[in-house]
Amino acid sequence: MPSVPGRSPVLPDRRCPPTTPQPTRVSILMKTALIGAGLAVVGIVAALTGILSPSALVELLDRVAPVLGFVIGLTIVADLAAEAGLFAWLASAAARFSLGRVWVLWLLVVVLSVLCTVFLSLDTTAVLLTPVVVLVARRVGASPLPFAFTAIWIANCGSLLLPVSNLTNLLAVHALGNPAPLSYAALVGPAAAVGILVPVVAIAIRYRRELSGRFPAVSSEPASDRPLFVVAAVVVVLLVPALVSGIEVWIPAAGAALVLVVAFAIRRRAALKLTLVPWGTLLFASGLFLVVAAAQALGLARLLGDLVGTGDDFGSLLRLSGGAALSANAVNNLPAYLALEPVGGSELRLVAILIGVNLGCIVTPWASLATLLWHGRLAALDVEVPWKRFILAGLVLTVVMLPLSILALVAL
């Protein structure tokens, strides 16, 4: 949507929020689902042949069922909140309150991306917030690239602070002894701050010229369906404290999803589709859980233990975190965490693994499912991702962030 001289492009109608056209999103999710189906078949074979015992399967189900329930609930909440125009309104409000300065708008997008990632998960930022902030950048005549890179780097690197921020964190909570959300945040907080600040500083330096412009005032736009907008806003505002209250996170996520489904059934029934449930992601995650559990039964932990070593000192934790980052970029951050969890053995080592798979999964496009979905959204908006720059920048950021975050973890 190029700018027209003397005229600002307008944001899309909130009745049709700026999301990826279905063919693009479906193609990515279809590939994910097919990979997940293949992994699930391997896991089923492992169970039938006795590699995975019935007791191991029951234990795995007991652990991952609440996690997958949370993923379903939060995905429905995020999609319906976007359909109600909540994310578009937030981005438009940022444009209105940025005093006509691009760098102020960008800083507000940083804050919005951090809050969205921390409380609504990295996938919400990558999938739903990215197209909105890109279109807002175009509306004010700014380059979309710094806004796009902000969204994905914060989505990945900023997803360490709370259990709900990333699926890897939810899995780690079990191994950490199920601490309360605020206790978990206190443990990972210093490292999480590094994961947010380093990418923000890098973008501010790299895109300082693109962020130095000005733009005319942006007018506000009313919601197309105000009752739905109000319900979505209230649900999200109430959901945030519920997710850090100590209640199992799938419960408030399911409750919030139910409220929004009822509201849309009354006001806009056509928006309620089976595709609201992230079938591809669920199948992919389930297949990974089965395959990694089978690999652990065959001795994967012993092999990885020899590679990443032991110990809680700075050097040992950095070695472990680096191994986790390398594994995430070679395969994907979710199986990387699952494979390395048994060699954790302590709070510090488990957090070091999380640092590697969360902060370090920004080099290859497939290291995080969020990055693949983010790219699909940008492709639908005709935003070209310079992959060589993406990979090189991600490598530099990872080399800087891992030592700093491990140092923060050990020192603070």
C-alpha positions as CSV (number, residue, x, y, z in Angstrom):
1,M,0.0,0.0,0.0
2,P,2.3,2.8,-1.2
3,S,1.8,6.4,0.0
4,V,0.1,8.9,-2.3
5,P,1.6,12.4,-2.3
6,G,-0.5,14.7,-0.3
7,R,-2.6,11.9,1.1
8,S,-2.1,9.4,3.9
9,P,-3.1,5.8,3.3
10,V,-5.8,4.7,5.7
11,L,-5.8,1.8,8.1
12,P,-8.0,-1.1,7.0
13,D,-11.6,-1.3,8.2
14,R,-11.7,-3.0,11.5
15,R,-14.4,-5.3,10.2
16,C,-11.6,-6.8,8.1
17,P,-8.6,-6.5,10.3
18,P,-5.1,-6.4,8.7
19,T,-4.4,-10.0,8.8
20,T,-2.7,-12.3,6.3
21,P,-5.0,-13.5,3.5
22,Q,-6.0,-17.1,4.3
23,P,-4.0,-18.8,1.5
24,T,-0.7,-17.5,2.9
25,R,-1.5,-18.3,6.5
26,V,-3.1,-21.7,5.7
27,S,-0.1,-22.7,3.5
28,I,2.3,-22.2,6.4
29,L,0.0,-23.9,9.0
30,M,-0.6,-26.7,6.5
31,K,3.1,-27.4,6.2
32,T,3.4,-27.2,10.0
33,A,0.5,-29.7,10.4
34,L,2.0,-32.1,7.9
35,I,5.3,-32.1,9.7
36,G,3.5,-32.6,13.0
37,A,1.5,-35.5,11.5
38,G,4.7,-37.1,10.4
39,L,6.2,-36.7,13.9
40,A,3.1,-38.0,15.5
41,V,3.3,-41.1,13.4
42,V,6.8,-41.7,14.5
43,G,5.7,-41.2,18.1
44,I,2.8,-43.6,17.7
45,V,5.2,-46.2,16.3
46,A,7.5,-45.7,19.3
47,A,4.5,-46.3,21.6
48,L,3.4,-49.4,19.7
49,T,6.9,-50.9,19.7
50,G,7.3,-50.3,23.5
51,I,10.0,-47.6,23.2
52,L,7.5,-45.4,25.0
53,S,5.8,-47.2,27.9
54,P,2.1,-46.6,28.7
55,S,3.1,-45.0,32.0
56,A,5.4,-42.6,30.1
57,L,2.6,-41.7,27.7
58,V,0.2,-41.0,30.7
59,E,2.9,-38.8,32.3
60,L,3.5,-36.9,29.1
61,L,-0.3,-36.3,28.6
62,D,-0.6,-35.1,32.1
63,R,2.1,-32.6,31.5
64,V,1.3,-31.2,28.1
65,A,-2.5,-31.2,28.1
66,P,-2.8,-28.0,30.2
67,V,-0.1,-26.4,28.0
68,L,-2.0,-27.2,24.8
69,G,-5.3,-26.1,26.4
70,F,-3.7,-22.7,27.1
71,V,-2.5,-22.5,23.5
72,I,-6.0,-23.1,22.2
73,G,-7.6,-20.6,24.6
74,L,-5.1,-17.8,24.1
75,T,-5.1,-18.2,20.3
76,I,-8.9,-17.9,20.2
77,V,-8.7,-14.8,22.5
78,A,-6.0,-13.1,20.3
79,D,-7.8,-13.8,17.0
80,L,-11.2,-12.6,18.2
81,A,-9.7,-9.6,19.9
82,A,-8.0,-8.7,16.6
83,E,-11.3,-9.3,14.8
84,A,-12.9,-6.8,17.2
85,G,-10.3,-4.2,16.2
86,L,-8.4,-4.1,19.5
87,F,-4.9,-4.3,18.1
88,A,-5.6,-1.9,15.2
89,W,-7.0,0.6,17.8
90,L,-3.9,0.3,20.0
91,A,-1.6,0.9,17.0
92,S,-3.7,3.8,15.8
93,A,-3.6,5.3,19.3
94,A,0.2,5.0,19.3
95,A,0.3,6.9,16.1
96,R,-2.0,9.6,17.5
97,F,0.0,10.1,20.7
98,S,3.5,10.0,19.1
99,L,3.6,13.8,18.6
100,G,4.2,13.5,14.9
101,R,7.6,11.9,15.4
102,V,8.5,8.5,13.9
103,W,10.9,7.6,16.7
104,V,8.2,8.2,19.4
105,L,5.8,6.1,17.4
106,W,8.5,3.4,17.2
107,L,9.1,3.5,21.0
108,L,5.3,3.1,21.6
109,V,5.4,0.1,19.2
110,V,8.2,-1.3,21.3
111,V,6.2,-0.9,24.5
112,L,3.1,-2.4,22.8
113,S,5.2,-5.4,21.4
114,V,6.7,-6.1,24.8
115,L,3.3,-6.0,26.6
116,C,1.7,-8.2,23.9
117,T,4.6,-10.7,24.0
118,V,4.9,-10.9,27.7
119,F,1.2,-11.3,28.5
120,L,-0.4,-12.7,25.3
121,S,2.6,-14.8,24.0
122,L,5.1,-14.3,21.2
123,D,2.8,-15.7,18.5
124,T,0.3,-13.0,19.2
125,T,2.9,-10.4,18.5
126,A,4.3,-12.1,15.5
127,V,1.0,-13.0,13.9
128,L,-1.5,-10.4,14.9
129,L,0.5,-7.3,15.9
130,T,3.0,-7.3,13.1
131,P,0.7,-6.5,10.2
132,V,-1.0,-3.7,12.2
133,V,2.2,-1.9,13.1
134,V,3.5,-2.3,9.6
135,L,0.4,-0.7,8.2
136,V,0.6,2.1,10.8
137,A,4.2,2.7,9.7
138,R,3.1,3.0,6.1
139,R,0.2,5.2,7.1
140,V,2.6,7.8,8.5
141,G,5.1,7.4,5.6
142,A,7.7,5.5,7.6
143,S,9.8,2.5,6.6
144,P,8.1,-0.7,7.7
145,L,11.3,-2.6,8.2
146,P,12.3,-1.3,11.7
147,F,8.7,-1.9,12.9
148,A,8.7,-5.4,11.4
149,F,12.1,-6.3,12.9
150,T,11.0,-4.8,16.3
151,A,7.9,-7.1,16.3
152,I,9.8,-10.3,15.6
153,W,12.9,-9.7,17.7
154,I,10.8,-8.6,20.7
155,A,8.4,-11.5,20.1
156,N,11.3,-14.0,20.4
157,C,13.8,-12.3,22.6
158,G,11.2,-10.7,24.9
159,S,9.3,-14.0,25.5
160,L,11.3,-15.0,28.6
161,L,9.7,-13.0,31.4
162,L,6.5,-14.9,32.2
163,P,5.5,-18.6,31.7
164,V,2.7,-17.5,29.3
165,S,5.0,-15.6,27.1
166,N,6.3,-18.7,25.3
167,L,5.4,-22.4,25.1
168,T,9.0,-23.3,26.1
169,N,8.5,-21.4,29.4
170,L,5.3,-23.2,30.1
171,L,7.1,-26.5,29.7
172,A,10.0,-25.3,31.9
173,V,7.7,-24.3,34.8
174,H,7.1,-28.0,35.4
175,A,10.8,-28.8,35.6
176,L,11.4,-25.7,37.8
177,G,8.9,-27.0,40.4
178,N,5.8,-25.0,39.3
179,P,6.8,-21.6,40.8
180,A,4.2,-18.8,40.9
181,P,4.4,-16.5,37.8
182,L,5.9,-13.7,39.8
183,S,8.5,-16.0,41.4
184,Y,9.4,-17.2,37.9
185,A,9.7,-13.6,36.7
186,A,12.0,-12.8,39.5
187,L,14.3,-15.7,38.6
188,V,14.5,-14.9,34.9
189,G,14.0,-11.1,35.1
190,P,17.6,-9.9,34.6
191,A,18.2,-12.1,31.6
192,A,14.8,-11.2,30.2
193,A,15.7,-7.5,30.4
194,V,18.8,-8.1,28.3
195,G,16.7,-9.9,25.7
196,I,14.5,-6.9,25.4
197,L,17.0,-4.1,25.6
198,V,19.7,-5.4,23.2
199,P,17.4,-5.7,20.2
200,V,15.8,-2.4,20.9
201,V,19.2,-0.6,21.1
202,A,20.3,-2.5,17.9
203,I,17.3,-1.3,15.9
204,A,17.6,2.3,17.3
205,I,21.2,2.4,16.0
206,R,20.7,0.6,12.7
207,Y,17.6,2.4,11.7
208,R,18.3,5.8,13.3
209,R,17.8,7.6,10.0
210,E,14.5,5.9,9.1
211,L,13.2,6.7,12.6
212,S,14.2,10.4,12.6
213,G,11.3,11.7,10.4
214,R,8.1,13.5,11.2
215,F,4.5,13.0,10.0
216,P,1.2,15.0,10.2
217,A,-1.4,14.3,12.9
218,V,-3.3,11.1,12.6
219,S,-7.1,11.2,13.2
220,S,-8.8,8.6,15.4
221,E,-11.2,6.0,13.9
222,P,-14.2,4.6,15.7
223,A,-14.6,0.9,16.2
224,S,-17.0,-0.7,13.6
225,D,-18.7,-2.7,16.3
226,R,-18.3,-0.9,19.6
227,P,-20.0,-3.5,21.8
228,L,-17.6,-6.2,20.5
229,F,-14.7,-3.9,20.9
230,V,-15.5,-3.1,24.5
231,V,-16.0,-6.7,25.4
232,A,-12.7,-7.7,23.8
233,A,-10.9,-4.9,25.6
234,V,-12.4,-5.8,29.0
235,V,-11.6,-9.5,28.5
236,V,-8.0,-8.8,27.6
237,V,-7.5,-6.3,30.4
238,L,-8.9,-8.8,33.0
239,L,-7.0,-11.7,31.4
240,V,-3.6,-10.1,32.0
241,P,-3.7,-10.2,35.9
242,A,-5.4,-13.6,35.8
243,L,-2.5,-15.1,33.9
244,V,0.0,-14.0,36.6
245,S,-2.3,-14.8,39.6
246,G,-1.0,-18.3,40.1
247,I,-4.1,-20.0,38.7
248,E,-3.2,-22.7,36.1
249,V,-3.0,-20.5,33.0
250,W,-5.3,-22.7,30.8
251,I,-8.2,-21.8,33.1
252,P,-8.4,-18.0,32.6
253,A,-7.4,-18.5,28.9
254,A,-10.3,-20.9,28.4
255,G,-12.7,-18.6,30.3
256,A,-11.7,-15.6,28.3
257,A,-12.1,-17.5,25.0
258,L,-15.6,-18.7,26.1
259,V,-16.7,-15.1,26.8
260,L,-15.5,-13.8,23.4
261,V,-17.0,-16.8,21.6
262,V,-20.4,-16.1,23.2
263,A,-20.1,-12.3,22.3
264,F,-19.2,-13.1,18.7
265,A,-22.0,-15.7,18.5
266,I,-24.4,-12.8,19.4
267,R,-22.9,-10.0,17.4
268,R,-20.9,-11.5,14.5
269,R,-21.4,-15.2,14.1
270,A,-19.6,-15.4,10.8
271,A,-16.3,-14.8,12.5
272,L,-16.6,-18.1,14.5
273,K,-14.8,-20.7,12.4
274,L,-13.0,-23.9,13.1
275,T,-9.8,-22.3,12.0
276,L,-9.8,-20.3,15.2
277,V,-8.4,-23.4,16.8
278,P,-4.7,-23.7,15.9
279,W,-4.9,-27.3,14.6
280,G,-1.6,-27.1,12.8
281,T,0.3,-25.8,15.9
282,L,-1.4,-28.4,18.1
283,L,-0.5,-31.3,15.8
284,F,3.1,-30.0,15.4
285,A,3.6,-29.6,19.2
286,S,2.0,-33.0,19.9
287,G,4.2,-34.7,17.4
288,L,7.3,-33.0,18.8
289,F,6.4,-34.1,22.3
290,L,6.0,-37.7,21.3
291,V,9.2,-37.8,19.2
292,V,11.4,-36.1,21.8
293,A,10.0,-38.4,24.6
294,A,10.9,-41.4,22.4
295,A,14.4,-40.0,21.8
296,Q,14.8,-39.5,25.5
297,A,13.9,-43.1,26.2
298,L,16.6,-44.1,23.7
299,G,19.3,-42.1,25.6
300,L,19.3,-38.7,23.9
301,A,19.9,-37.0,27.3
302,R,23.2,-38.9,27.9
303,L,24.5,-37.8,24.4
304,L,23.5,-34.2,24.9
305,G,24.9,-34.2,28.4
306,D,28.4,-35.0,27.1
307,L,28.1,-32.1,24.6
308,V,26.8,-29.3,26.9
309,G,28.7,-30.3,30.1
310,T,27.7,-29.7,33.7
311,G,28.1,-27.0,36.3
312,D,26.5,-23.7,37.4
313,D,29.4,-21.3,36.9
314,F,29.4,-18.7,34.2
315,G,31.4,-20.7,31.6
316,S,29.3,-23.8,32.0
317,L,26.0,-21.9,31.8
318,L,27.2,-20.1,28.7
319,R,28.2,-23.4,27.1
320,L,24.8,-24.8,27.9
321,S,23.0,-21.7,26.6
322,G,25.1,-21.7,23.4
323,G,24.3,-25.3,22.8
324,A,20.6,-24.6,23.3
325,A,20.8,-21.7,20.8
326,L,22.7,-23.8,18.3
327,S,20.1,-26.6,18.6
328,A,17.2,-24.2,18.2
329,N,18.6,-22.7,15.0
330,A,19.4,-26.1,13.6
331,V,16.0,-27.6,14.3
332,N,13.5,-25.5,16.2
333,N,13.4,-24.0,19.7
334,L,10.6,-26.3,21.0
335,P,12.3,-29.6,20.4
336,A,15.6,-28.1,21.4
337,Y,14.2,-27.2,24.9
338,L,12.5,-30.6,25.3
339,A,15.7,-32.5,24.3
340,L,17.9,-30.4,26.7
341,E,15.6,-30.2,29.7
342,P,16.9,-33.5,31.2
343,V,20.5,-32.2,31.3
344,G,19.3,-29.1,33.2
345,G,19.4,-30.4,36.8
346,S,19.2,-26.9,38.5
347,E,17.3,-23.7,38.3
348,L,20.2,-21.8,36.8
349,R,20.9,-24.5,34.1
350,L,17.2,-24.7,33.2
351,V,17.0,-20.9,32.8
352,A,20.3,-21.0,30.7
353,I,18.5,-23.5,28.4
354,L,15.6,-21.1,28.1
355,I,17.9,-18.2,27.4
356,G,19.4,-20.2,24.5
357,V,16.2,-21.4,22.9
358,N,14.3,-18.1,23.4
359,L,16.9,-15.3,23.0
360,G,19.0,-17.3,20.6
361,C,16.3,-18.5,18.1
362,I,16.7,-15.4,15.8
363,V,19.3,-16.6,13.4
364,T,17.5,-19.1,11.1
365,P,13.9,-18.5,9.9
366,W,12.8,-22.0,11.1
367,A,14.2,-21.6,14.6
368,S,10.9,-20.3,15.9
369,L,7.4,-21.0,14.5
370,A,6.6,-17.4,15.3
371,T,9.3,-16.3,12.8
372,L,7.8,-18.4,10.0
373,L,4.3,-17.0,10.7
374,W,5.7,-13.5,10.9
375,H,7.3,-13.9,7.4
376,G,4.0,-15.1,6.0
377,R,2.3,-12.0,7.3
378,L,4.9,-9.7,5.8
379,A,4.8,-11.5,2.4
380,A,1.1,-10.9,2.3
381,L,1.8,-7.2,2.8
382,D,4.5,-7.1,0.1
383,V,7.2,-6.4,2.7
384,E,10.4,-8.1,1.5
385,V,12.5,-9.6,4.3
386,P,16.3,-9.2,3.6
387,W,17.2,-12.7,4.8
388,K,21.0,-12.2,4.6
389,R,20.6,-9.1,6.8
390,F,18.2,-11.0,9.1
391,I,20.5,-13.9,9.6
392,L,23.6,-11.8,10.1
393,A,21.9,-9.4,12.5
394,G,20.4,-12.3,14.4
395,L,23.8,-13.9,14.7
396,V,25.4,-10.7,16.0
397,L,22.5,-10.2,18.5
398,T,22.8,-13.7,19.8
399,V,26.6,-13.5,20.3
400,V,26.0,-10.3,22.3
401,M,22.9,-11.3,24.2
402,L,23.9,-14.8,25.5
403,P,26.9,-13.8,27.5
404,L,25.2,-10.7,28.8
405,S,22.0,-12.6,29.8
406,I,24.0,-15.4,31.5
407,L,26.1,-12.8,33.3
408,A,22.9,-11.1,34.5
409,L,21.5,-14.4,35.6
410,V,24.6,-15.3,37.6
411,A,25.2,-11.9,39.0
412,L,21.7,-10.7,39.9
